[in-house]
Amino acid sequence: METTGTRRSSAWLLVSWGLTRVILLLFVFKVYVFPGPDVTSDVSVIYQGWYEVLRTGTFPLDDVTWQYPPAAALPILSPALVFWLDYPSAFFALAFAADLAVLLLLLYAGLRPGRTLRGAWVWVAGVPLLGPTVYARYDVMVTAVAVAALLAGARHPRLMGALAAFGAMLKVWPVLLLVAARRRAAWGWAALTAAALSGVFALAMPGAFAFLTFQRDRGTEVESLGSLVFHVARQYGWDGQVLLNYGSVEFLGPWVDVVSTAALVLSGLAFGWLLLWRLRARRFHSHTLADAAFVAVLMFVTTSRVISPQYMVWLIGLAAVCLCSRGSRMKLPVGLVLAASLVTVLEFPIWFSHVVASDALGVTLLFLRNGLLVLATVLAARELWRSTVTGAAPVPVPAQATRAKETPLPS
């Protein structure tokens, strides 16, 4: 009976994923037009422009919008593998393939003893909440690497370390997956992989690390937590500007540098909390690795001076891995992230003009979305602390039930 139920649930997962993803493909291929600005222009204009430069063997040294680690060249160049399609179509097809890869990984993990398919359902339901933006950015590919790293973590720490480092060389944030790694092998292989990739790119392609100097003059992006200061200030005569700057729409003008500095301070405090947690944590369960990664990325997304809509894909992927474990205490924060994802598609792209104008609708959406992220961050951090530092130790499981329960990671 249980096997029949699992098969039925798996079948519904695949059907639901297929239906929702067909709808996303219809939007990115413009069979139907999604409301708001055209989110696919990043692929057809920006990514394809980078592709033309990268294929010559150098990075876009004169383009300040190139703000990514060197391995980001790989997803930008990857449409060349699908040579029979034009660049945008090939990119959408590869993003679709990455989405499918995440589903299969979560499905495989969810069918293991002591696991659940709730995580796969989070991915199936969460991704379409963001609309076609998911397939028009390379973040879904990075998320696939991060999900694979976390799922490999318990049994294959070397593979986890290598994948986390590779993900970090794609878009930095996957380095946070290692925050709860206890095996030296994970850290060692991460360092080795990062060093090897850095060396290869530095020798093979000029300007591999020029991106490090391209963020100094950034403002505060209009969707970030700090931007709320200026959305409100505009109602009282603040005389700054809203401009396309460094590839995103940002506030520029008086006090922006102060708010941007405050965001960096908040990120620093988040790092300090994570360090304190790591030093104080005494109980590491099989789900702690994913829970800690989810908390860490939540903290740095929420405090960042840029919260682009595609960042939510990272959170949905990590949330899905958390809920693959029956013991994870992240259910409420995951629900809040899904709610924030739904609000995100409303503020971008559907009503982005209202956000840029700082009118009542735009400001309300941002307060709601960012408020949900702040609440999710606080609750997730509290649950992580309780489960590993201050909470009661788990009740011993009878020997005959151990196969049906999750076991702590070995030291």
GUZATOR-192374 format. One line per 2 residues: number of its first residue (from 0); their letters; for each residue x, y, z of N, C-alpha, C. Coordinates in pm, whole numbers, always signed. Each point is the difference from the previous one (the first is absolute). Layout:
<recs>
NUM> A> X Y Z X Y Z X Y Z; ...
</recs>
This chain:
<recs>
0> ME> +83 -120 +0 -83 +120 +0 +87 +126 +0; +106 -2 +84 +89 +116 +6 +71 +21 -132
2> TT> +42 -112 -63 +66 +11 -130 -93 +57 -104; -126 -44 +3 -98 +52 -96 -21 +149 +20
4> GT> -10 +43 +127 -17 +142 +28 +119 +83 -45; +120 -54 +20 +121 +71 -42 +4 +14 -151
6> RR> -35 -107 -70 +0 +6 -146 -103 +101 -50; -115 +2 +65 -104 +95 -41 +47 +143 +24
8> SS> +63 +25 +115 +51 +133 +30 +109 +41 -99; +88 -94 -35 +106 +30 -96 -58 +34 -136
10> AW> -104 -74 -38 -63 +26 -129 -62 +139 -3; -68 +37 +110 -59 +133 +6 +107 +108 -2
12> LL> +112 -27 +64 +111 +95 -4 +44 +26 -142; +23 -106 -75 +49 +14 -136 -102 +70 -89
14> VS> -127 -35 +17 -105 +63 -81 -10 +149 +33; +3 +33 +131 -9 +140 +41 +120 +79 -50
16> WG> +118 -60 +12 +120 +67 -50 -12 +24 -151; -43 -101 -73 -9 +14 -145 -97 +109 -42
18> LT> -116 +5 +63 -101 +99 -36 +48 +142 +30; +55 +19 +118 +45 +135 +37 +118 +45 -85
20> RV> +87 -93 -35 +117 +38 -79 -36 +26 -146; -98 -68 -52 -46 +32 -135 -52 +144 -4
22> IL> -70 +40 +106 -50 +137 +6 +116 +99 +1; +105 -30 +80 +116 +89 +3 +66 +9 -137
24> LL> +11 -112 -69 +60 +1 -134 -84 +81 -99; -131 -9 +13 -86 +79 -89 +22 +149 +21
26> FV> +30 +39 +124 +27 +141 +27 +136 +43 -52; +106 -79 +25 +132 +45 -44 +14 -4 -152
28> FK> -74 -90 -65 +2 -3 -147 -102 +94 -61; -69 +75 +89 -92 +106 -41 -119 -50 -80
30> VY> -37 -125 +24 -129 -46 -53 -111 +78 +69; +21 +21 +129 -85 +90 +77 +91 +106 +63
32> VF> -49 +122 +11 +81 +109 +54 -30 +16 +148; +105 -10 +81 -15 +18 +144 -8 +149 +29
34> PG> -85 +41 +96 -15 +143 +30 +131 +62 +50; +18 +128 -30 +116 +73 +49 +113 +3 -102
36> PD> +118 +46 +40 +115 +7 -91 +38 -139 -52; +63 -3 -114 +44 -124 -60 +122 -54 +75
38> VT> -19 -105 +78 +109 -54 +81 +101 -78 -83; -36 -36 -122 +91 -80 -83 +106 +86 -68
40> SD> -10 +131 +11 +98 +85 -68 +140 -17 +59; +10 -41 +125 +132 -25 +58 +74 -109 -77
42> VS> -76 -97 -48 +62 -110 -76 +36 +46 -141; -95 +60 -68 +20 +35 -140 +93 +119 -21
44> VI> +15 +84 +102 +85 +119 -14 +127 -13 +85; -16 -14 +131 +116 +2 +90 +79 -130 -10
46> YQ> -65 -114 +23 +72 -127 -3 +61 -27 -137; -79 +27 -103 +53 -27 -135 +117 +94 -32
48> GW> -6 +123 +50 +114 +91 -18 +124 -51 +71; -17 -48 +123 +114 -59 +71 +53 -123 -73
50> YE> -92 -79 -54 +39 -121 -73 +93 +34 -116; -33 +105 -71 +83 +37 -115 +140 +42 +44
52> VL> +12 +60 +118 +132 +38 +51 +73 -122 +56; -69 -80 +79 +63 -115 +65 +52 -102 -100
54> RT> -68 -15 -109 +43 -101 -98 +132 +40 -68; +41 +125 +18 +130 +43 -54 +115 -31 +96
56> GT> -35 -52 +121 +104 -38 +94 +34 +103 +104; -87 +99 +20 +22 +101 +103 -132 +33 +68
58> FP> +9 +59 +120 -120 +42 +70 -40 +141 -43; -126 +39 +24 -46 +134 -40 +63 +109 +88
60> LD> +123 +33 -28 +77 +91 +87 -55 +141 +1; -69 +40 -105 -50 +137 -9 -147 +12 +39
62> DV> -57 -108 +52 -142 -1 +35 -15 -14 +152; -39 +109 +66 -9 -3 +146 -117 -85 +48
64> TW> -90 -40 -89 -110 -87 +40 +46 -145 +16; +122 -32 -48 +55 -133 +25 +55 -2 +142
66> QY> -75 -58 +93 +34 +4 +142 +0 -140 +60; +50 -95 -76 -10 -140 +39 +136 -67 +4
68> PP> +16 -104 +82 +125 -75 +2 +28 -63 -136; +124 -42 -23 +38 -44 -135 -77 -119 -56
70> AA> -40 -95 +84 -72 -117 -51 -139 +35 -53; -48 +123 +25 -127 +44 -58 +7 +0 -152
72> AL> +122 +1 -54 +14 -8 -145 -59 -129 -55; -1 -106 +81 -47 -131 -48 -149 +0 -34
74> PI> -89 +44 +91 -141 +4 -40 -28 +100 -112; +77 +107 -6 -21 +97 -109 +41 -61 -134
76> LS> +104 -81 +0 +45 -64 -123 -75 -130 -31; -69 -55 +98 -61 -132 -17 -99 -12 -115
78> PA> -73 +105 -41 -90 -17 -114 +70 -45 -128; +132 +16 -6 +72 -51 -117 -13 -151 -13
80> LV> -29 -68 +112 -19 -145 -6 -126 -38 -76; -99 +90 +3 -126 -24 -72 +7 +83 -129
82> FW> +94 -37 -85 +37 +85 -113 -109 +13 -106; -98 -91 +1 -105 +7 -101 -110 +101 +36
84> LD> +10 +62 +117 -96 +102 +39 +68 +136 +8; -79 +105 -14 +56 +133 +20 +33 +18 +149
86> YP> +80 +101 +32 +52 +14 +136 -110 +3 +107; -102 +89 -11 -102 +3 +106 -72 -134 +16
88> SA> -36 -63 -111 -73 -127 +8 +86 -107 +67; +127 -4 -35 +90 -98 +61 +14 +25 +149
90> FF> +9 +126 +39 +14 +32 +143 -125 -44 +76; -117 +28 -54 -124 -40 +68 -8 -152 +12
92> AL> +44 -70 -103 -2 -146 +5 +93 -53 +109; +116 +62 +16 +94 -44 +103 -50 +36 +140
94> AF> -66 +114 +15 -59 +36 +129 -109 -100 +37; -79 -40 -99 -103 -102 +19 +64 -132 +44
96> AA> +112 -37 -62 +71 -123 +36 +53 +6 +143; +50 +117 +42 +48 +16 +137 -115 -14 +99
98> DL> -114 +57 -33 -121 -13 +82 -36 -148 +16; +1 -74 -110 -31 -143 +4 +103 -76 +85
100> AV> +126 +37 -11 +105 -66 +78 -26 +16 +149; -40 +122 +42 -31 +23 +141 -116 -89 +44
102> LL> -104 -7 -82 -115 -85 +34 +42 -144 +19; +80 -54 -92 +42 -140 +9 +86 -25 +122
104> LL> +87 +95 +34 +82 -13 +120 -88 -4 +126; -97 +90 +7 -89 +4 +116 -91 -122 +6
106> LY> -41 -47 -115 -84 -120 -5 +79 -121 +48; +123 -13 -45 +86 -110 +44 +24 +7 +151
108> AG> +29 +120 +49 +25 +17 +143 -126 -28 +82; -115 +45 -49 -124 -15 +73 -48 -142 +11
110> LR> +45 -87 -89 -43 -140 +1 +89 -88 +87; +105 +56 +56 +88 -78 +88 -66 -19 +136
112> PG> +39 -107 +73 -58 -24 +133 +19 +119 +93; -105 +35 +73 +6 +111 +93 -15 +136 -64
114> RT> -19 +4 -131 -15 +127 -72 -144 +18 -44; -28 +113 -60 -136 +33 -42 +4 +74 -133
116> LR> -111 -4 -72 -11 +70 -128 -44 +146 +15; -11 +46 +124 -43 +140 +19 +97 +97 -65
118> GA> +128 -34 +5 +99 +88 -61 -20 +14 -150; -27 -112 -66 -26 +5 -144 -123 +83 -30
120> WV> -101 -9 +85 -120 +80 -20 +28 +150 +17; +90 +34 +93 +39 +141 +16 +59 +52 -130
122> WV> +85 -80 -64 +61 +43 -126 -104 +10 -111; -86 -101 -9 -102 +0 -106 -92 +121 +13
124> AG> -40 +30 +122 -95 +111 +21 +69 +136 +6; +123 +4 +51 +65 +128 +24 +53 +68 -124
126> VP> +60 -76 -91 +63 +60 -118 -99 +77 -87; -116 -56 -33 -93 +77 -86 -54 +125 +66
128> LL> +9 +10 +133 -47 +122 +67 +80 +121 -44; +124 -22 -48 +86 +111 -42 -20 +38 -146
130> GP> -82 -76 -73 -27 +34 -139 +118 -32 -91; +1 +54 -120 +102 -35 -101 +141 +47 +35
132> TV> +15 +85 +101 +134 +45 +40 +91 -118 +29; -56 -109 +50 +81 -118 +37 +79 -52 -120
134> YA> -62 -5 -116 +67 -55 -118 +78 +106 -77; -8 +124 +44 +69 +109 -70 +122 +49 +77
136> RY> +46 -77 +98 +122 +30 +75 +74 -132 +20; +130 +7 +22 +74 -125 +17 +0 -50 +143
138> DV> -74 +67 +89 -3 -39 +140 -58 -139 +22; -91 -46 -85 -55 -135 +17 +109 -104 -21
140> MV> +99 +30 -84 +112 -93 -21 +89 -5 +123; +26 +116 +60 +79 +5 +123 -73 -74 +112
142> TA> -131 +19 +7 -80 -68 +103 +7 -150 -15; +3 -49 -123 +11 -144 -23 +130 -54 +59
144> VA> +109 +74 -17 +129 -40 +58 -8 +1 +152; -63 +103 +57 -11 +11 +146 -84 -114 +59
146> VA> -110 -31 -65 -86 -109 +47 +77 -132 -3; +72 -25 -108 +81 -122 -10 +104 -6 +111
148> AL> +62 +114 +30 +102 +5 +105 -59 -36 +136; -114 +59 +34 -61 -26 +131 -47 -144 +13
150> LA> -58 -53 -106 -48 -138 +6 +115 -100 +9; +116 +39 -52 +117 -87 +7 +72 +11 +134
152> GA> -31 +106 +78 +79 +35 +116 +18 -107 +104; -108 -73 +36 +8 -95 +110 +90 -118 -33
154> RH> -11 -52 -120 +72 -122 -35 +127 +24 -80; +6 +111 -70 +114 +25 -88 +55 +140 +24
156> PR> +68 +22 +112 +47 +137 +33 +97 +56 -104; +82 -85 -62 +93 +51 -102 -77 +56 -119
158> LM> -102 -74 -43 -82 +46 -112 -73 +128 +37; -50 +5 +123 -68 +122 +43 +94 +120 -6
160> GA> +121 -17 +54 +96 +110 -1 +32 +47 -141; +22 -95 -91 +32 +35 -138 -116 +73 -66
162> LA> -122 -49 +21 -117 +64 -62 -27 +137 +61; +17 +13 +131 -21 +132 +63 +100 +101 -54
164> AF> +125 -42 -18 +101 +92 -54 -30 +35 -145; -42 -99 -77 -37 +27 -139 -117 +98 -5
166> GA> -100 -20 +87 -113 +92 +5 +44 +140 +39; +95 +10 +95 +50 +131 +41 +74 +70 -112
168> ML> +65 -78 -87 +69 +59 -115 -98 +39 -110; -125 -46 +13 -105 +43 -92 -69 +127 +49
170> KV> -29 +4 +133 -70 +119 +52 +17 +21 +151; +110 -31 +54 +45 +32 +137 -84 -64 +110
172> WP> -132 +22 +0 -81 -38 +116 +9 -147 +39; +22 -97 -91 +7 -139 +45 +112 -31 +99
174> VL> +94 +93 +19 +101 -23 +104 -65 -13 +137; -117 +60 +16 -72 -7 +128 -53 -139 +30
176> LL> +0 -88 -98 -46 -137 +24 +90 -72 +99; +122 +49 +14 +98 -67 +85 -8 +43 +146
178> VA> -94 +87 +34 -2 +59 +134 -14 -107 +109; -68 -111 -29 -17 -104 +101 +79 -127 -33
180> AR> +88 +8 -99 +79 -118 -37 +96 -36 +113; -2 -124 +43 +83 -44 +112 +120 -82 -46
182> RR> -4 -49 -120 +110 -84 -49 +109 +86 -61; +122 -25 +37 +111 +74 -59 +8 -23 -150
184> AA> -43 -117 -42 +7 -32 -143 -82 +99 -82; -116 +42 +53 -84 +95 -74 +72 +132 -19
186> WG> +61 +51 +106 +72 +127 -10 +126 -14 -86; +67 -112 +15 +122 -20 -79 -27 -7 -148
188> WA> -103 -75 -38 -32 -11 -142 -58 +130 -55; -68 +74 +86 -49 +132 -43 +116 +92 -33
190> AL> +99 +5 +89 +116 +85 -22 +78 -44 -124; +17 -130 -15 +74 -52 -114 -71 +32 -132
192> TA> -132 -18 -2 -77 +26 -122 +2 +148 -34; -19 +86 +100 +1 +145 -25 +136 +45 -51
194> AA> +106 -52 +59 +135 +38 -43 +27 -46 -143; -42 -121 -31 +23 -53 -134 -77 +80 -105
196> LS> -126 +27 +27 -81 +77 -96 +53 +142 -15; +39 +61 +111 +54 +136 -6 +126 +4 -85
198> GV> +86 -99 +20 +124 -5 -78 -24 -19 -147; -92 -89 -33 -30 -27 -141 -53 +124 -69
200> FA> -98 +66 +63 -58 +118 -62 +99 +117 -6; +79 +17 +106 +97 +110 +2 +103 -16 -112
202> LA> +40 -125 -28 +100 -24 -104 -60 +0 -140; -126 -48 -10 -59 -21 -132 -70 +123 -56
204> MP> -58 +83 +89 -83 +111 -47 +35 +128 +75; +44 +104 -69 +32 +128 +66 -122 +60 +69
206> GA> +23 +61 +116 -108 +71 +69 -91 -88 +81; +48 -118 +42 -86 -94 +71 -55 +59 +130
208> FA> +76 +89 +64 -43 +53 +129 -23 +151 -4; -23 +53 -119 -30 +142 -12 -133 +35 +65
210> FL> -88 -99 +14 -131 +25 +59 +11 +54 +143; +110 -27 +67 +17 +44 +139 +3 +152 +12
212> TF> +36 +68 -107 +7 +147 +5 -124 +68 -56; -98 -79 -46 -116 +57 -68 -116 +33 +94
214> QR> +15 -21 +132 -113 +21 +90 +20 +120 +92; +113 +68 -12 +31 +105 +96 -99 +116 -3
216> DR> -51 +34 -119 -84 +119 -12 -148 -33 -11; -38 -120 +41 -140 -37 -8 -81 +82 +100
218> GT> -128 +23 -37 -92 +64 +92 -77 -104 +79; -122 +35 +37 -88 -93 +70 -112 -40 -96
220> EV> -9 -128 -29 -98 -48 -98 -142 +21 +52; -93 +32 -91 -133 +47 +41 -85 -107 +66
222> ES> +41 -127 -5 -79 -107 +62 +59 -47 +133; +112 +55 +40 +69 -49 +120 -68 +50 +126
224> LG> +42 -56 +112 -54 +43 +129 +33 +146 +27; +124 +39 -29 +41 +139 +23 -73 +100 -88
226> SL> -48 -46 -116 -68 +92 -91 -128 +57 +59; -57 -71 +97 -124 +49 +60 +18 +138 +63
228> VF> +122 +27 +47 +30 +133 +55 -27 +108 -105; +45 -25 -122 -11 +102 -106 -138 +0 -64
230> HV> -67 -116 -4 -138 -1 -49 -87 +89 +89; +22 -8 +131 -76 +86 +91 +49 +145 -9
232> AR> +132 +18 -7 +56 +136 -5 -46 +76 -123; -25 -71 -110 -47 +69 -122 -135 +65 +22
234> QY> -79 -53 +93 -130 +60 +28 +16 +135 +71; +121 +25 +52 +23 +122 +77 +108 +88 -64
236> GW> +19 -18 -131 +85 +92 -73 +145 -39 -17; +37 -123 +31 +139 -41 -22 +34 +20 -147
238> DG> +114 +61 -29 +29 +44 -137 +101 -90 -72; +7 -125 +38 +87 -93 -71 -63 -47 -130
240> QV> +67 -96 -64 -46 -49 -129 -17 -151 +2; -82 -48 -93 -15 -143 -25 +51 -25 -141
242> LL> +112 -71 -11 +65 -19 -129 +41 -145 -21; +11 -39 -126 +60 -129 -33 +150 +13 +19
244> NY> +53 -72 +97 +139 +16 +39 +59 -138 +31; +112 -33 -66 +64 -130 +22 -95 -116 -24
246> GS> -87 +15 -98 -86 -109 -40 -129 -14 +78; -27 +87 +99 -126 -5 +73 -49 +141 +26
248> VE> -127 +11 +34 -60 +131 +27 +31 +34 +146; +69 +112 +22 +51 +34 +132 -35 +143 +39
250> FL> +2 +24 +129 -8 +136 +52 +141 +58 +4; +12 +123 -47 +128 +72 +5 -29 +141 +52
252> GP> +85 +47 +90 -21 +135 +52 +37 +9 +147; -49 +105 +68 +34 +23 +140 -36 -119 +90
254> WV> +91 -34 +89 -18 -103 +102 +1 -143 -53; +11 -18 -131 +1 -136 -53 +122 -76 +50
256> DV> +115 +69 +6 +120 -68 +48 -14 -43 +145; -75 +77 +80 -21 -35 +141 -84 -126 +10
258> VS> -108 -6 -78 -88 -118 +3 +74 -123 -54; +80 +19 -106 +78 -111 -54 +100 -52 +104
260> TA> +62 +92 +73 +92 -40 +106 -73 -74 +111; -120 +46 +32 -80 -67 +102 -33 -144 -43
262> AL> -27 -17 -129 -27 -136 -50 +122 -90 +18; +118 +55 -27 +123 -77 +20 +21 -34 +147
264> VL> -35 +94 +88 +12 -25 +144 -95 -112 +41; -122 +3 -51 -96 -106 +30 +51 -136 -48
266> SG> +59 -2 -119 +57 -125 -50 +114 -47 +91; +79 +96 +48 +108 -34 +93 -54 -58 +130
268> LA> -108 +59 +51 -63 -53 +121 -56 -140 -24; -55 -22 -120 -51 -134 -34 +114 -101 +1
270> FG> +113 +40 -57 +117 -88 +1 +44 -29 +144; -2 +104 +85 +37 -19 +139 -92 -96 +71
272> WL> -131 +11 -27 -95 -93 +61 +27 -143 -45; +27 -18 -129 +29 -135 -50 +126 -57 +63
274> LL> +100 +86 +18 +122 -47 +65 -27 -40 +144; -76 +81 +72 -36 -32 +137 -79 -131 +6
276> WR> -96 -14 -91 -78 -124 -4 +90 -121 -22; +94 +14 -94 +88 -113 -32 +85 -39 +121
278> LR> +41 +98 +78 +81 -28 +118 -83 -60 +113; -128 +38 +8 -86 -45 +110 -76 -128 -31
280> AR> -17 -33 -128 -82 -116 -37 +60 -128 +56; -86 -83 +60 +44 -125 +60 -67 -123 -62
282> RF> -114 +19 -62 -72 -113 -58 -15 +21 -150; +55 -89 -77 -10 +6 -146 -80 -120 -48
284> HS> -116 +27 -54 -86 -105 -51 +20 -13 -151; -64 -97 -60 +16 -19 -144 -55 +117 -80
286> HT> -93 +76 +59 -57 +114 -72 +69 +133 +33; +94 -2 +94 +63 +126 +42 +79 +65 -112
288> LA> +66 -80 -83 +79 +55 -110 -85 +87 -91; -117 -52 -39 -89 +76 -88 -66 +116 +74
290> DA> -42 -23 +124 -65 +107 +76 +95 +119 +18; +126 -28 +33 +96 +107 +22 +29 +75 -129
292> AF> +9 -71 -112 +22 +65 -129 -118 +91 -35; -120 -49 +26 -121 +79 -25 +1 +129 +83
294> VA> +34 -12 +127 +5 +117 +87 +107 +98 -47; +118 -52 -34 +110 +88 -41 -36 +78 -126
296> VL> -55 -67 -99 -34 +68 -125 -116 +97 +22; -97 -40 +83 -109 +93 +35 +56 +129 +60
298> MF> +95 -14 +91 +57 +118 +65 +68 +93 -100; +77 -58 -90 +76 +84 -91 -85 +55 -114
300> VT> -106 -72 -39 -93 +56 -98 -76 +117 +62; -50 -20 +121 -84 +101 +63 +78 +128 +31
302> TS> +126 -13 +40 +78 +118 +36 +74 +62 -118; -4 -62 -116 +73 +49 -115 -54 +134 -49
304> RV> +86 +80 -61 -49 +126 -59 -62 -23 -137; +0 -125 -45 -69 -39 -123 -79 -126 +29
306> IS> -132 +4 -23 -81 -122 +8 -70 -16 -134; +69 -58 -94 -59 -24 -132 -100 -115 +10
308> PQ> -104 +0 -83 -102 -107 +7 +57 -140 -12; +105 -17 -83 +56 -134 -19 +67 -54 +125
310> YM> +31 +88 +98 +58 -50 +125 -96 -95 +72; -128 +20 -23 -99 -87 +65 +13 -145 -46
312> VW> +53 -21 -120 +21 -137 -48 +97 -73 +92; +103 +70 +47 +96 -63 +92 -72 -48 +125
314> LI> -84 +87 +55 -69 -32 +124 -99 -116 -18; -67 -2 -112 -95 -109 -26 +75 -133 -10
316> GL> +115 +0 -68 +78 -123 -12 +48 -50 +135; +54 +90 +84 +48 -41 +131 -116 -40 +91
318> AA> -111 +71 -10 -119 -35 +77 -47 -141 -35; +6 -34 -128 -42 -132 -44 +89 -108 +61
320> VC> +130 +24 +4 +90 -99 +60 -30 -15 +149; -27 +110 +69 -36 -8 +142 -118 -94 +22
322> LC> -104 +19 -78 -123 -77 +24 +3 -140 -56; +113 -40 -60 +18 -142 -33 +16 -82 +127
324> SR> +41 +63 +109 +21 -68 +128 -123 +18 +88; -46 -108 +57 -118 +7 +88 +29 +80 +126
326> GS> +127 +1 +43 +33 +67 +124 +25 +148 -10; +1 +56 -121 +28 +142 -15 -107 +85 +68
328> RM> +45 +107 +66 -93 +89 +69 -22 +129 -79; +24 -6 -129 -7 +120 -83 -133 +15 -74
330> KL> -101 -73 +40 -126 +1 -76 -62 +140 -8; -8 +70 +113 -60 +134 -3 +86 +99 -79
332> PV> +132 +6 +23 +81 +89 -85 -9 -33 -148; -9 -128 -34 -16 -37 -140 -132 +53 -55
334> GL> -105 -12 +78 -129 +54 -43 +5 +149 -23; +73 +71 +88 +14 +144 -16 +80 +35 -126
336> VL> +102 -79 -31 +78 +22 -123 -88 -21 -123; -85 -102 +3 -91 -21 -113 -97 +116 -14
338> AA> -49 +50 +111 -89 +117 -6 +75 +121 -55; +124 +18 +43 +82 +111 -50 +26 -15 -150
340> SL> +10 -123 -47 +21 -23 -144 -121 +44 -81; -119 -28 +53 -121 +44 -68 -8 +152 -6
342> VT> +36 +67 +109 -1 +147 +0 +109 +52 -94; +110 -73 -10 +110 +44 -87 -44 +9 -145
344> VL> -75 -97 -49 -42 +7 -141 -98 +114 -22; -68 +43 +105 -90 +115 -12 +79 +130 -9
346> EF> +109 +9 +81 +78 +125 -5 +95 +2 -118; +44 -118 -47 +77 -10 -123 -31 -132 -67
348> PI> -47 +2 -122 -8 +118 -88 -137 +67 -6; -104 -59 +61 -136 +43 -30 -22 +148 +30
350> WF> +34 +44 +119 -25 +139 +38 +130 +73 +32; +105 -32 -74 +130 +60 +27 -3 +151 -21
352> SH> -80 +48 -91 -9 +145 -22 -47 +71 +125; -84 -64 +78 -47 +59 +125 +111 +2 +105
354> VV> +86 -103 -2 +114 -3 +91 +96 +114 -34; +30 +17 -129 +90 +106 -43 -57 +138 +34
356> AS> -130 +12 -9 -66 +129 +29 -16 +25 +150; +24 -102 +82 -18 +11 +147 -142 +41 +36
358> DA> -98 -47 -77 -138 +34 +33 -54 -98 +105; -124 +17 +39 -57 -78 +110 +5 -150 -26
360> LG> -35 -40 -123 +1 -142 -32 +142 -57 +5; +94 +70 -63 +137 -48 -3 +62 -11 +138
362> VT> -20 +103 +83 +58 -1 +135 -65 -108 +86; -130 -18 -15 -70 -105 +75 +54 -138 -34
364> LL> +20 -26 -129 +53 -130 -42 +139 -24 +57; +83 +103 -2 +136 -16 +52 +1 -20 +151
366> FL> -82 +74 +72 -8 -19 +144 -46 -143 +31; -95 -49 -78 -52 -134 +24 +105 -106 -33
368> RN> +62 +9 -119 +99 -100 -38 +120 +1 +94; +57 +117 +24 +117 +8 +86 -34 -32 +145
370> GL> -120 +35 +42 -43 -37 +135 -9 -151 +17; -51 -68 -101 -7 -147 +3 +140 -61 +7
372> LV> +95 +58 -73 +137 -50 +2 +65 +23 +138; -22 +117 +58 +55 +28 +132 -58 -98 +102
374> LA> -131 -20 -4 -64 -91 +94 +51 -143 -19; +12 -42 -126 +52 -134 -28 +142 -15 +53
376> TV> +81 +104 -16 +139 -5 +47 +7 -14 +151; -78 +80 +72 +1 -3 +146 -48 -136 +51
378> LA> -111 -49 -56 -56 -127 +47 +93 -117 -34; +60 +3 -120 +90 -109 -39 +123 -2 +89
380> AR> +56 +117 +29 +117 +7 +88 -36 -50 +140; -116 +37 +49 -43 -45 +133 -14 -152 +3
382> EL> -61 -58 -102 -18 -145 -3 +133 -72 -11; +92 +55 -77 +132 -63 -11 +72 +2 +135
384> WR> -8 +113 +68 +65 +12 +131 -62 -98 +100; -132 -6 +1 -68 -89 +94 +32 -147 -26
386> ST> +8 -38 -125 +19 -142 -32 +144 -46 +21; +94 +94 +4 +141 -40 +7 +72 +51 +124
388> VT> -54 +104 +64 +71 +63 +112 -77 -15 +131; -123 +53 +5 -71 +10 +128 -111 -101 +17
390> GA> -48 -60 -107 -114 -92 +11 +36 -128 +70; -102 -74 +41 +21 -129 +67 +58 -100 -99
392> AP> +85 -86 +49 +57 -105 -84 -110 -93 -46; +10 -55 -121 -103 -88 -52 -12 -127 +84
394> VP> -123 -51 +11 -25 -124 +73 +62 -116 -76; +71 -91 +69 +62 -113 -69 -105 -82 -74
396> VP> +36 -45 -119 -90 -77 -84 +27 -148 +22; -105 -83 +24 +21 -144 +16 +73 -58 -121
398> AQ> +79 -103 +25 +82 -57 -106 -81 -45 -118; -121 -58 +27 -79 -53 -112 -60 +110 -86
400> AT> +5 +124 +50 -59 +111 -78 +104 +85 -69; +125 -33 +16 +104 +88 -54 -4 +12 -150
402> RA> -45 -103 -67 -2 +8 -147 -104 +97 -50; -97 +31 +84 -106 +91 -42 +24 +142 +47
404> KE> +110 +19 +73 +29 +133 +52 +130 +52 -58; +18 +131 +12 +125 +60 -42 +102 -16 +110
406> TP> +124 -15 -34 +106 -16 +96 +94 +117 -7; +64 +36 +114 +94 +111 -4 +119 -29 -88
408> LP> +58 +103 -52 +123 -16 -78 +112 -46 +92; +86 -90 -48 +115 -39 +81 +96 +116 +16
410> S> +72 +2 +110 +95 +109 +26 +118 -10 -94
</recs>
